[in-house]
Amino acid sequence: MAKITKAQLAKLQKKHKTDAAIGELFGITRQAVHQMRKKYGVDSSIVDNPQRNADIIKAYDSGASGTALAKKFGLSVSQTYRVINESKGKIKRAAAKSVKKAAKKAKKKR
């Protein structure tokens, strides 16, 4: 396995963005790079992208297809739908939480 330090990995993550690109430089797989990131505690530069995710959700709600959005944002189709479904899950959880609170308040009033 390639000898990459934590500092090097963090720097490479900012420059090359993906584990696959870093892996190509060192002749290792993207999974190996992912394992090193986890070992060193280095976050991926593309995992948490709230603005991109908001743009995907907005476009999807406006009628764009998941495939077209995947091409536009340079993601896989499955990753695009994961972003869309996770946003719906957050909304569902928030709604369920507010329903539970309302039920508790109604029960206390009795």
N, C-alpha and C positions, 0 to 999 in steps of 0.2 A: 504494500500500500504506500501511496505517496506520503512524503513527510511534509505536511503543511501545518504551520503553527496557527494558533488561535488568531493572532494579529494578522497573519497573511490571509487567513480565511475571511476575516471580517473585511479586509481591504478588497479581496477578490469579489466578495459578495456585492459590494457597492459598485465595482467596475463592470462585472460581467453579468450581474443580475440573477442568473439561473444556475442551479446545481449542475445541469447538463453542460453548460458552457465551461464551467470551472473544471468539470471532469474531463472534458476534451483536452484542455491545456495540459493536464497531468496524466492523461492516458488511463483514467479510472472511470467507473460508472457514476451516474448521478446519485445512485443509492449510496455509494461509498461516501460521496461528498455530503449527502444528507446525514449519514451516520456521524460524520465528523462534526457537522454543525450541531447536532444534538449533543454530542460528547462535550464540545466546547461551550455550549450554551449560546451559540450565535444564531439569531433569528434570520429567517429568510427575508430577502428584501422585497419579495412580491406577495407574500402570504397575506399580509394585512394591508390592504389598499382600499380604505373606505371611500375615497373619491371615485376610483374606478368602479367599485362595486355599486355605488349609488348611480353612476352613469349607466351601468348595465341594467339595473332594475328599472330605472326611468325609461330607457329605450324599450325594454321588454314590455313594460306596462303600456307603452305607446303603440305596440303591435309588431315590433321587430322580432324576427325569429331567433332562437337560440344559436342556430348555425351561423347566421349572419353576424350576430354579436361576437361569437367566438372568433371569427375571422377578423372582425374589426379590432378587437382588443388583444389579439394574439394569444388566445387561450384555447384549450381543448373544449369541445362541446360539453363534455361531462363536467368540467370545471366551471363553465359558464352556468350550467343548470344548478350546480352546487351553490353558487353565489345567489342565484335567484331563490332556490328553495330554502337556504339558510335565512334569507331575509323574511320569507313568509313564516318560517318557524319562530322567529323573534316576535313577529306580530301576533301569532297565535298564542305564544307563551304570555305575552303582555296582556292579551285579552282574557286569557284564562285566570291570570292573577287578579285582574280587576273584578271578575265575576266572583271569585272566591272571597275577596274583600267585601263585596256587596252582600254576599250571603252571610258572612260573619256578622256584619252590622245589623242585618235584618233579624238574625237569631238573637243578638244581644238585646234588641228592642222589645222582644217578647217577654 
